[in-house]
Structure formats: structure tokens, C-alpha cells
Amino acid sequence: MSHPSQSDFWNTRYQSSATPWDFGGVPADLKAFLKRRPKGGRALIPGCGAGHEIKAFADAGYDVTALDFAPAAVARARELAGPALADKIIGGDFFKHDFPAESFDVIYERTFLCSLTPDLRPAYRDRTAQLLKRNGSLIGYFFYKNTPLEDGPPYGLAWGEADELFAHHYLLTKDDPVNDSLPLFAGRERWQERRRTAFKG
């Protein structure tokens, strides 16, 4: 049986449409962010899945790049995004793909962090911080639930753990409850925006 750290685990789910985490569109908090911050430079969507948000970023004036290591997800995202954006969607590993440091102004989080086993959270934090420009933004949806390892994915964050984890590179600038969560995440999602700082405490 494959493991969440392997592409086959996710690929089979996309192939069979067993994707209860797929919102199927652009959620309200992201729409509001893109209205506040149009033409914001370069954006990265790691673990993009079907990539419903890719076109929304492009329409708001962002040079958007999306990445997933499940081939079926990449194929679906390219189909949804259309020919004009297909080459912006990369098949690859977020932790290993050859992006230059400080390449992005915004990184968008949507069900990627909670797909990772908890031991990978420091690597996620450090990788996002490496790829963001100073004062760049890590934005998106963060799932809060103290999930036993055998019950995930999704793997939720504990409140104190999240504060400690992200304080190493980020300043939390916005934290709101989410009103349009899918049933899988209902009542446990927060829309959060974090600014990349020079602090590495």
C-alpha cells in the first residue's frame, strides 16, 4: 500500500475521483485576497491538485506557477487551466524542484500542508521561506485538528504547534475563520496570511 509521501497514493485518488478535499472552484477568502492584492508579482501553488485557483491568480495579474507530483492531478489542472496556462503547471516534487531562491512574492496553501505527514512540517516551512522573497506572503487555508498519525491524511495542526512552527520565518498578519469549508474541513479551517521576515529564531 502506498504512503502519502508517494505520488502513487495521490495519483490513484485523482484517477478514481476520490478527492473529498477538492473544492471545485475558487474559495471566497482567496477571491477577497486577489481583489485586495491584484498584480502581485509571481505566485506559486504547491500541491495544486486540480488547480481551480490557477486561472484566478492569472486573471488577477499574477505570473503563476503550479506544481504537483501526481501525474493525474497535473493532467487535470492543465485541462482546467486551458492551453494558455498549461505550461505554468509543473509535474514535480515541491521539496526538490529546481526553483531559484526568493523566486516568489506569494505562495498559496490549499490542502497541501495537511497532506504531508507531521514530520515534514519544518521542511515545508523552510522550503516556503526559501522560495519567498523577503516580505513575500504565505497565504491560504490551514487545517487545525490534532490528528493521530494513523487517521490522516489530512493531518491537522495543533494551535501551539503552528505558532511555534511558523514563527521561525513568518509574521502572522491575518487569521480569520473560513465560512465555505468543505465537509472534510468544516469548523477547523482558518484563512491565514503570513509575511516572510528575516527572523529565523
MIKE-287629 format. One record per residue: x, y, z of N, C-alpha, C in turn; residue in three letters. Coordinates in steps of 0.1 Angstrom, whole numbers, plus 2048, in hexadecimal, padded with zeros to 3 digits. Example, Ala and Ser with C-alpha at 12.3 -4.5 7.8 and 13.67 -1.06 7.14 Angstrom:
   nu   nv   nw  cau  cav  caw   cu   cv   cw  res
  884  7C7  84E  87B  7D3  84E  884  7DF  84E  Ala
  880  7EA  847  889  7F5  847  881  800  84F  Ser
REM end
This chain:
   nu   nv   nw  cau  cav  caw   cu   cv   cw  res
  809  7F4  800  800  800  800  809  80C  800  Met
  806  816  7F7  80E  822  7F6  80C  82B  802  Ser
  815  834  804  815  83D  80F  812  84C  80A  His
  80D  855  813  80A  862  80E  817  86A  809  Pro
  823  865  80C  82F  86B  807  832  867  7F9  Ser
  82A  85E  7F4  82D  858  7E6  822  85D  7DC  Gln
  826  860  7D0  81D  866  7C6  812  85C  7C3  Ser
  815  84F  7C4  80A  845  7C0  7FE  846  7CA  Asp
  801  849  7D6  7F6  84B  7E0  7EB  855  7DB  Phe
  7F0  860  7D6  7E7  86B  7D2  7E3  868  7C3  Trp
  7EB  863  7BB  7E8  860  7AD  7DC  857  7AC  Asn
  7DB  84D  7B4  7D0  843  7B3  7C3  84A  7B7  Thr
  7C4  854  7C1  7B8  85B  7C5  7B3  864  7BB  Arg
  7BC  86B  7B3  7B7  874  7A9  7B2  86B  79D  Tyr
  7B8  860  79A  7B3  858  78F  7A5  852  792  Gln
  7A2  850  79F  795  84B  7A2  78B  855  7A7  Ser
  78F  862  7A7  787  86E  7AB  784  86D  7BA  Ser
  78C  866  7C2  78A  865  7D0  792  871  7D7  Ala
  78C  87D  7D5  793  889  7D9  78A  892  7E2  Thr
  787  88E  7EE  77E  896  7F6  783  8A3  7FB  Pro
  790  8A6  7F8  797  8B2  7FB  796  8BC  7F0  Trp
  790  8B8  7E4  790  8C1  7D8  784  8CA  7D9  Asp
  786  8D7  7DB  77B  8E1  7DD  773  8E3  7D0  Phe
  779  8E1  7C5  772  8E2  7B8  770  8F0  7B3  Gly
  778  8F9  7B9  777  907  7B4  780  910  7BC  Gly
  77E  91D  7BC  786  926  7C3  77F  92A  7D0  Val
  785  927  7DB  77E  92B  7E8  77E  93A  7EB  Pro
  775  93E  7F4  772  94C  7F6  77E  954  7FB  Ala
  785  94E  804  790  956  80A  79B  959  800  Asp
  79D  950  7F7  7A7  952  7ED  7A2  95D  7E3  Leu
  795  95C  7DF  790  967  7D7  792  975  7DD  Lys
  78F  975  7EA  791  982  7F1  7A0  987  7F1  Ala
  7A9  97D  7F3  7B7  981  7F3  7BB  986  7E5  Phe
  7B7  980  7DB  7BB  984  7CD  7B5  991  7CA  Leu
  7A9  995  7CF  7A4  9A2  7CD  7AC  9AD  7D5  Lys
  7B1  9A9  7E1  7BA  9B2  7E8  7C8  9B3  7E3  Arg
  7CD  9A8  7DD  7DB  9A8  7D9  7DC  9A4  7CA  Arg
  7D6  9AB  7C1  7D8  9A7  7B3  7E6  9AB  7AE  Pro
  7E9  9A5  7A3  7F6  9A7  79C  802  9A6  7A7  Lys
  802  99B  7AE  80B  99A  7B9  818  993  7B6  Gly
  81C  991  7A9  829  98B  7A7  828  97C  7A4  Gly
  831  975  7A9  832  966  7A6  82B  95E  7B1  Arg
  823  955  7AD  81C  94C  7B7  81F  93E  7B5  Ala
  820  936  7BF  822  928  7BF  817  921  7C6  Leu
  812  916  7C0  807  90D  7C6  80D  8FF  7C7  Ile
  813  8FC  7D3  818  8EE  7D4  80D  8E4  7D7  Pro
  80F  8D8  7D2  804  8CE  7D4  7F7  8D3  7CE  Gly
  7F7  8D7  7C2  7EC  8DF  7BC  7E0  8D6  7BA  Cys
  7E1  8C9  7B9  7D6  8C1  7B6  7D0  8C4  7A9  Gly
  7C2  8C6  7A9  7BB  8C9  79C  7BD  8D8  798  Ala
  7C2  8E0  7A1  7C7  8ED  79E  7BC  8F7  79A  Gly
  7B1  8F6  7A1  7A6  900  79E  7AA  90E  7A0  His
  7B4  911  7A8  7B7  91F  7AB  7C2  925  7A2  Glu
  7C7  91C  799  7D2  921  790  7CD  92D  787  Ile
  7C2  92B  781  7BD  935  778  7B9  942  780  Lys
  7B4  940  78C  7B1  94C  794  7BD  954  797  Ala
  7C9  94E  79A  7D5  955  79C  7D9  95C  78F  Phe
  7D9  955  784  7DD  95B  778  7D4  967  774  Ala
  7C7  965  776  7BD  970  773  7BF  97C  77B  Asp
  7C5  97A  787  7C8  986  791  7D5  98C  78E  Ala
  7DC  987  784  7E9  98D  780  7F5  987  785  Gly
  7F4  97B  78B  800  974  790  806  96B  785  Tyr
  813  96A  785  81B  960  77E  81B  954  786  Asp
  812  94B  783  80F  93F  78C  816  933  788  Val
  81C  92B  791  821  91E  78F  81B  914  798  Thr
  816  909  793  810  8FF  79C  818  8F2  79A  Ala
  818  8EA  7A5  820  8DE  7A5  818  8D3  7AC  Leu
  81A  8C6  7A7  814  8BB  7AE  81D  8AF  7AA  Asp
  81E  8A5  7B3  826  899  7AF  81D  88D  7AB  Phe
  810  88F  7AA  807  884  7A6  804  887  797  Ala
  808  87F  78E  806  882  77F  7F7  884  77C  Pro
  7EE  87D  782  7E0  87E  77F  7DB  88C  784  Ala
  7E0  892  78E  7DD  89F  793  7E2  8A9  789  Ala
  7EE  8A8  785  7F4  8B1  77B  7EC  8B1  76E  Val
  7E8  8A5  769  7E0  8A4  75D  7D2  8AC  75F  Ala
  7CC  8AA  76A  7BF  8B0  76D  7C1  8BF  76E  Arg
  7CB  8C4  775  7CE  8D2  776  7D0  8D9  768  Ala
  7D8  8D2  760  7DA  8D7  753  7CE  8D8  74A  Arg
  7C5  8CE  74C  7B8  8CE  745  7B0  8D9  749  Glu
  7AF  8DC  756  7A6  8E6  75B  7AC  8F4  758  Leu
  7B9  8F6  759  7BF  903  757  7BF  907  748  Ala
  7BF  8FD  73F  7BF  900  731  7CD  902  72B  Gly
  7CE  903  71E  7DB  903  717  7E3  90F  71B  Pro
  7DD  91A  71E  7E5  926  721  7ED  925  72E  Ala
  7E8  91D  737  7EF  91C  744  7F5  90E  746  Leu
  7F3  905  73D  7F8  8F7  73F  806  8F6  742  Ala
  80F  8FE  73C  81D  8FD  73E  821  903  74B  Asp
  818  909  753  81B  90E  760  819  903  76B  Lys
  814  8F8  767  811  8ED  770  81C  8E2  76F  Ile
  823  8E0  779  82F  8D7  779  82C  8CA  780  Ile
  831  8BF  77B  831  8B2  782  83E  8B1  789  Gly
  83E  8B1  797  84A  8B0  79E  848  8B1  7AD  Gly
  853  8AF  7B4  853  8AF  7C3  856  8BD  7C8  Asp
  84D  8C2  7D0  84F  8CF  7D6  85C  8D1  7DD  Phe
  860  8C7  7E4  86D  8C7  7EC  879  8C6  7E4  Phe
  878  8C1  7D8  884  8BE  7D0  885  8C6  7C2  Lys
  87A  8CC  7BE  87A  8D2  7B1  884  8DE  7B1  His
  88A  8E0  7A6  895  8EA  7A5  88F  8F8  7A3  Asp
  889  8FE  7AE  886  90C  7AE  891  914  7B4  Phe
  895  91F  7AE  89E  928  7B5  899  92E  7C2  Pro
  8A2  930  7CB  89D  936  7D8  897  944  7D5  Ala
  88E  948  7DE  887  955  7DE  881  957  7D0  Glu
  87A  94D  7CB  874  94E  7BD  866  954  7BD  Ser
  85F  954  7C9  851  956  7C9  84D  961  7D3  Phe
  842  968  7CF  83C  973  7D8  831  96D  7E1  Asp
  82B  962  7DC  820  95C  7E3  821  94D  7E1  Val
  81F  946  7EC  81C  937  7EB  80F  934  7F1  Ile
  807  92D  7EA  7F9  92A  7EE  7F7  91C  7F3  Tyr
  7F2  91B  7FF  7F0  90E  805  7E1  90A  805  Glu
  7DF  8FE  7FF  7D1  8F9  7FF  7D2  8E9  800  Arg
  7D1  8E4  80B  7D1  8D5  80E  7DE  8CE  80B  Thr
  7E9  8D6  809  7F6  8CF  806  7FC  8CC  814  Phe
  7FD  8D6  81D  804  8D3  829  7FD  8C8  831  Leu
  7F0  8C7  831  7E9  8BD  839  7EA  8AF  832  Cys
  7EF  8AF  825  7F1  8A2  81F  7FF  89C  823  Ser
  807  8A4  829  815  8A0  82D  814  89A  83B  Leu
  81C  88F  83D  81D  88A  84B  824  895  854  Thr
  821  895  861  825  8A0  869  834  8A2  86A  Pro
  83C  897  867  84B  898  868  850  8A1  85D  Asp
  848  8A4  852  84C  8AC  847  849  8BB  849  Leu
  842  8BE  853  83E  8CC  855  84A  8D6  856  Arg
  855  8D3  85E  860  8DC  85D  866  8DE  84F  Pro
  866  8D3  848  86C  8D4  83A  863  8DD  831  Ala
  856  8DB  833  84C  8E4  82C  84E  8F2  82F  Tyr
  84F  8F5  83C  852  903  841  85E  909  83B  Arg
  869  901  83B  876  906  837  876  907  827  Asp
  870  8FE  821  86F  8FF  812  867  90B  80D  Arg
  85C  90D  813  854  919  80F  85C  926  812  Thr
  863  926  81E  86B  932  821  876  934  818  Ala
  87C  929  813  887  92A  809  882  930  7FC  Gln
  876  92C  7F8  871  930  7EB  86B  93E  7EA  Leu
  866  943  7F6  860  950  7F6  86B  95B  7F7  Leu
  868  966  7F1  86F  972  7F3  86D  977  801  Lys
  877  97F  806  874  985  813  868  98E  812  Arg
  860  98D  81C  853  994  81C  848  98E  813  Asn
  84C  983  80D  842  97B  805  838  975  80E  Gly
  82D  96F  809  822  96B  810  81F  95C  80E  Ser
  81E  955  819  818  947  81A  80A  948  81E  Leu
  801  945  814  7F3  948  817  7EB  93B  815  Ile
  7DF  93A  81A  7D6  92F  817  7CF  929  823  Gly
  7CC  91C  821  7C3  915  82A  7CB  90B  832  Tyr
  7C9  90C  83F  7D1  904  849  7C7  8FC  851  Phe
  7C9  8EF  852  7C0  8E6  859  7C5  8E3  867  Phe
  7BC  8E5  871  7C0  8E4  87F  7B8  8D8  885  Tyr
  7BF  8CD  887  7B9  8C2  88E  7C5  8B9  892  Lys
  7C5  8B5  89F  7D0  8AD  8A3  7CE  89E  89F  Asn
  7D2  89B  893  7CF  88E  88D  7D9  883  890  Thr
  7D5  878  896  7DE  86D  897  7E4  868  88A  Pro
  7F0  864  88A  7F7  861  87D  7EF  857  875  Leu
  7E9  84D  87C  7E2  842  875  7D5  847  86F  Glu
  7D0  853  873  7C3  858  86E  7C4  861  862  Asp
  7D1  865  85E  7D2  86E  853  7D6  867  847  Gly
  7D7  86E  83C  7D4  87D  83A  7C5  87F  83A  Pro
  7C1  88C  83C  7C9  897  83F  7CF  897  84D  Pro
  7DA  89D  84F  7E1  89F  85C  7E0  8AD  860  Tyr
  7D8  8AF  86B  7D6  8BD  870  7E1  8C2  879  Gly
  7E2  8CF  879  7EB  8D6  882  7E5  8D7  890  Leu
  7ED  8D7  89A  7E9  8DB  8A8  7EC  8EA  8A9  Ala
  7E4  8F1  8B1  7E5  900  8B1  7F3  904  8B6  Trp
  7F8  8FF  8C1  805  904  8C5  810  900  8BC  Gly
  80F  8F4  8B6  819  8EF  8AC  81A  8F9  8A0  Glu
  80F  8FD  89B  80F  906  890  816  913  893  Ala
  814  919  89F  81A  925  8A3  829  923  8A3  Asp
  82D  918  8A9  83C  916  8AB  842  913  89D  Glu
  83B  90B  895  841  907  888  843  913  87F  Leu
  83A  91C  87E  83B  927  874  842  933  879  Phe
  843  934  886  84A  940  88C  859  940  887  Ala
  85E  935  883  86D  935  87F  86F  93E  873  His
  865  93F  86A  868  947  85E  85D  951  85B  His
  852  951  862  846  958  85E  83F  960  869  Tyr
  839  96B  865  830  973  86E  822  971  869  Leu
  819  96C  872  80B  96B  86F  804  978  86E  Leu
  7FE  97B  862  7F8  988  860  7E9  988  85F  Thr
  7E3  97C  85C  7D5  97A  85B  7D1  96C  85F  Lys
  7C6  96B  867  7C2  95E  86C  7B3  95E  86D  Asp
  7AB  959  864  79D  959  864  797  94B  863  Asp
  78B  949  869  784  93D  867  77F  93C  858  Pro
  77E  92F  854  77A  92D  846  76B  929  846  Val
  763  92F  83D  755  92D  83D  750  924  832  Asn
  759  920  829  754  918  81E  75C  90B  81D  Asp
  760  906  828  768  8F9  828  761  8ED  823  Ser
  768  8E4  81D  762  8D7  81A  75F  8CF  826  Leu
  756  8C6  826  753  8BE  832  75F  8B8  839  Pro
  769  8B4  831  775  8AE  837  77D  8B7  840  Leu
  77B  8C4  83E  783  8CE  846  77A  8D8  84E  Phe
  76D  8D6  84D  763  8DF  853  766  8E2  862  Ala
  766  8EF  865  768  8F3  873  777  8F3  878  Gly
  780  8EE  86F  78E  8EC  873  798  8F3  86A  Arg
  793  8FB  861  79C  902  858  79D  911  85B  Glu
  7A9  916  859  7AB  925  85B  7B1  92A  84E  Arg
  7AD  936  84A  7B4  93D  83F  7BE  945  846  Trp
  7CB  943  842  7D6  94A  849  7E0  950  83E  Gln
  7E5  95B  842  7EF  961  83A  7FC  964  842  Glu
  807  960  83E  814  961  845  81E  968  83C  Arg
  825  972  842  82F  979  83B  83D  974  83E  Arg
  844  971  833  852  96C  835  85B  977  83B  Arg
  861  973  845  86A  97D  84C  879  978  84B  Thr
  882  980  850  890  97B  851  893  973  85E  Ala
  889  973  866  88B  96C  873  88B  95D  872  Phe
  895  957  878  896  948  878  898  943  886  Lys
  890  948  88F  892  944  89D  890  936  8A1  Gly
REM end
